[in-house]
Every structure is written in C-alpha cells, then in structure tokens.
C-alpha cells in the first residue's frame, strides 16, 4: 500500500503529543487516516499496532522516572483486557462505528485542547477500591476494543477527575493500560480483517521516533501544549469528516 508522504510527519506529531501524556495515540492515528481518505474501521489494527509501540515507549519512560504505581493499573486492566477483546471481535455497522469514532475524536480533541490548564499542583492520591475500578475498566475496555483505541483517553481524565492520581502517575498507569488493551483489541480486529505490519513500517518508524521524543519530554520535563492544540484541530476536522461521510 502506497501512503501519501504527508502522513508521516502527522503520525510523528501524533505520537509525540500523545506519548508526552502517556497515551499511545490510536485516536490520532485514526484521525490522520480519515483525513487521507482511508477507512478507519479497516485501519483499526494498524492504529492499535502503532499504539502498542508508542504506549510501550511512554510506559518505559514514565516507569524509569518512578511514576508507575501498580495498584493504579491492575484493577482496571483486570476487566478491561477481556472486554477489549470482546469489543474488537464485534463487527459494528459502519454508521455506528463511524459515529462512535467521531465522538471519541471530538472528545480527544477537547482533552488535548484543554490539557495542562490546571495550576500544576499535585492532587492527593485516593486509589479507588475494586468495586469501582473493575466496572470502570470493563466499560473502557469494551468501548476501546470496539473503536480501536487503547482507552487511555478515557482512563486518564477519569483518574484526574476523581483525584485517584496526579498527572504523572495517571500517565504512567494509562500507558500500561493502553498497552494491554491494545494487544487484546488488535487480536480481535486482526482476526476479522487481517493485518500485515510490514507494509506499514514507515509509519511504525515515524511513530517510534515521535514516541521516544514525546515520552522523554513528558516524563522528565513538560508537555507540548502548542502541538496538542494543533492535533486537537486535526481531530475535530477528522470527526466532522467521519460524520459527513457516514451520515451526509
């Protein structure tokens, strides 16, 4: 498959911006693919593969910096992984899939546009009990597997909203969460549509380089707000394009 040359810097930017906050960027990759006329439903496996690479890179960076807290990860992952597999196996109607994806892209754009608006103070950590974490993980896993994302775009704001973790710890937990969910979702999607990573190796390289740069900046220094605002615009355009193609 021949890809437009413009797609590579965009994938690099997506990986850089998302990995700086511990995310893999699947929603961003799907947005880029939509902008260039590819059908995201069939490209979900590629987005999840890139997600695995970038989220893994982000996790290593945050873990090395001492931000990973296992009890903020495993209760959510325990139910999210099987549910992500189920979601990946569901063959949703094209309009339903496109509508859900458009909502996720718009939500991701909102999160990116308003990231880093706080006062910089760390919130007190109040780890949720299993009665809360297990159903939250299951819901996020099912939705993530169905759409073809890792779920970090949902888990991180939930953690911050309910003050379960500070920004760095939520990023580290989300990176690990995204990684395991992406494996499950990738298995489900590839079993239905097939997948050949070899033909997408230039995208893999672009995502890897962006992930290395972004995760290093996010874990050790700061995030990149300007880049996030630019990507937020890309996500909004892609969301409208998905809705126009499917419902226009």
N, C-alpha and C positions, 0 to 999 in steps of 0.2 A: 504494500500500500504506500502510495506517494503522499506525503503530507506537505502542506504549504510551509515555506521557510519561516513565515511569521509566527507559526505556532510554537516554535522552540523558545524564543525569549519570553513569551507569555507563560509557558509552563514553568520556566525558570523563576519568573516573578511570583507565580502562584506558590511554588514550593518554598521560596524564600520567605514570603509573608506568612504563610500558614505555619511553617516549621518554627518560626520565631515565637509562636504562642503554643507550641506543642501539638499542632494539628498536621494531618497528612496532606490535606488539600484536595480530596476527591471531588468535593462540590465545585471547587475552582477548575479542576481539570475538565469536568463535565461541562462547565460553562464555556471554557475555551473551545471544546469540541463542538458545542452547539453553535458558537459564533461562526465556525468554519463549515457549518452545514452537515456535520456528522450526526448520526442518530445516537444520542446518549444511552438509550436503552441497550443497544448492541455494544456500546463502548464502555459499559459499566465495569467490565472485567479489567480493561486497560487502566481505568481510573483507580480501581482498587489495588492493582499491582503497583502503580506509582505511589499510592497511599502507603502500602507496606514499606516501600523503600524510604520515603520521606519521614513517616512517623517513626520508623525504627531509628533513623539518624537522629531525630529530635529526642527520642527517649534516651539514647546513649548520652547525648549532650546534657540533658537535664539530670539524669542519674549520676553522671560524673560530678556534677555540680552540687550533689547532695539534696536534691529537691524531691526525690521519689519516696513516697510513703505507701508501702504495700497495702495497708488497710483502707486506703482511698481508691484502690484499684480492684482487688479480687472480688469483693461482694458484688460490684456492678458487672464485672466480667463473667461471673459465675452463671448469670442468667442471660446476659447479652449475647454470648457466643452461640449457644444453640438457637436462640431466636433470630440472630443474624443469618444463620444457615437456613432457617425456615424462610426468612424473608427473601433470601437470594434464590430460593427454589420456586417462589411464587411468580408466575408469569402474569403480571397485571396487565389489563388492557392498556393500549398505548396512550389513550387520553388520560386515564387515571394516573399512569406513571408520569407523564409529562406534567400534569397538574401538580402532583406531589413534588416533583423535582423543581418546578418553578417556585413553589412555596419555600422549599429548602434554600434555593439560590437567593431568593429575596431576603430570607431570614439571615443567611450567611453574610449578605451584603450589609444588613443592618448591624450585625455583630462586628464586622470589620470596620465599618464607618465610625462606630462609637466606641471602639476598643481604646483603652488607655485614658478614659475620661475621668477616672477616679482621682483621689487625692494622693495615691501612692502608698497609703498606709496598709499594712497587712491586717487582714481580718482574723479574728480569733478562730482557731480551728475547732469545729464541733463535728466530729465524724458521725455520720448517720448510722443507725442500727440496721440490722439485716431486714427488718420489716419494711424499711423504707428503701434501702439500696437494691434489694432483689427485684421488686417490681419496676423500679425506675430503670434498672439495667435491662430488664426484659423488654420494656417498651421502646427504649432507644435502640436496642439490638434489632428488633423486628423492623422498625422503620428504616434503619440504616441498611440492613440487608436488602430490603425491597428496592430502595432507591439506588444503592451502590455507593454509599459513603461509609466512613468509619465510625461516625457517631460522636466524634469529639466536639463538633459544632453544637451539639445538644448538651453533652455532659459538662463541658466547661462552664457555660453560663448558669446551669443548674447548681453546680458546686459553688460558684461565686454568689449567686442569688441567695442561697440558703446558708451561706457562710460556713460551708463544710471544709473549705481550704482557701489558702491565699492564691495569688495569681501563679506563682512559680510551681507550687505543689499541684494545683489543678492542671497546669500544663503538662507536668510530668506524668500524672495519672492518666490524663486524656491521651497522651502519646502511646502509652502501653495499651490502653483500652482500644484505641483506633487500630493498633497493630493486630490484636487478636480478633477483633470483629472483621477486619479486612480479610483475614485468612478465611473465615467462615463464609463471608459474603462472596469472596472470589470463587470459592469452591462451588457455591450454589449457582452463580451466574455462568461460570465456565462450563458447568455440566450441561447447561441448556444451550449456550451459544458458542462454546468452544473458545479457545484463547491461544494465541501464539505470540509470546513476548519478544521473540527475535525480530519481528518486523517493526517493533516499536522501540528498538534500542536507542535511537537518538533522543526520544522522549525520556527514556529512563536516565540517560546521561544528563539531560537538562534538569530533570527533577532532582537527581542526586546532588548536582552542584548547588542548586538552589537550596536544597535541604541542609547541606553542610554549612553554607554561609548563614542561612536564617536561624538554624538551631544554635549555632555558636553565639550569634548576636543576642538571641532571646534568652538563652540560659545564663550568659555571663555579663551582658551589658544591658541592652534595651531592645524594644521592639522597633518596627519601622512604620510609623503612622502614615507617612505620605504614601508608601507603597500599598498599604491597606486601603486607603481611600481610593486609589486608582483601581485596585482589584474590586472594590465594592461597586464601582461603576460598571466594570465588566460583568459582574454577576447580575446586576439589575438589567442590563441590556439583554443578557442571555435568558433571564427569566421571562422577559417580555417576548423574546423570540420563540421560546418554547410554547408559550401560551398562544401566540399568534399562529404558529404552525399547526398546533393541535386543535385549536378552537376557533381560529379565524375564518 
